Amino acid sequence: MFDPPRCPHRNCPRFRHPRPGFYRRHGSYRPGCRSHAVPRFLCKSCGRTFSRQTFRMDYRDHRPDLNARLFQLLASGLGLRQSARLVGLSQRCTELKFRKLARHLRYLNSNVRGPFPREIRFQLDELETYETRRSTRPLSVPVLIEAETRFVVWAESAPIRPRGNMPEARRRAIAEEDRRLGRRRDRSRRSLIRTLARGARLVRDHERVVLETDEKSSYGPLARKAFGAERLDHRRTNSKLPRTTWNPLFPINHTEAMARDLMGRLRRESWLVSKQRRYLDLGLAVFAAYRNFVRRRFNRDRASPAELLGIVPRRLRWGELLGWRQDWGRRSVPLLGLDRSGAAARATSA
Ligand SMILES: [Zn+2]
């Protein structure tokens, strides 16, 4: 039997401060897409009703039964069009579902909280890609992982200025776009700061933090600021070293290769320019959730990265990531739910 942990209406006092017995039962309803009845509840404080479904990620979804399948396809390198064909949804519907799934997964990733129960070795790198047009709209994507477990802490994209070879035609194209869209600003520093801050939140109480990067000069000051100079052990590797398994940065290089492999189809020519980067970020959220919770660390392993870090007790199935909604931050029901006493099974919001 489901026990509502709080009132789901954000402006009700019982949302922030639920009390035992704040609700009473209020019948049930039988949704068209499910065979069993869903119980309804009435909040005694605000007088509004809600159901178990209000706490679920697929609240108000059309065809919730297809969500897990779509998540599988989108996390496996397939584009939206092909995914739409395979699950039998319209392209528009698939796109909306992708956005909702991905936003949910992004909340889920950011609800992961420390302190991590073990020694942490972070690796940071930036991969380069682009939105719509390779020659004029490059992006930098900082990726932060925990190297032992391969847990993806954070990844997001930032616009950067075009650089490299500048033949006349390219120079003209850049000038033309700058005129039309406004000068393309370099936002990579800001997104690096945000990404490092995600990592810092997970190791607040650690006495020592190891961070491994290449020798890019801006990493040092930013990392000292994020983690604190006195406890940071920053190890640098020359990026000209061969990128073999012996390279100290192999874990991050390997993660980036996997991300490219599983997300290549997300950058689609048909998307509106202003929306491009946002969708890449949503794709990154899908990748990170799959990598952290569903996939084994290595093929020979049984455990997922999140399991190895003690965030969840076992490797999760695709559908299990799409259970409780995660958009309430620490007030969300933890990934694997609550037991009768209201305690969390150790999961994202624990
Ligand atoms: Zn209420």
Residues whose N, C-alpha, C, O or C-beta is under 5 A from the ligand:
A	BS01	ZN	C7 H9 C12 R14 C43 S45 C46
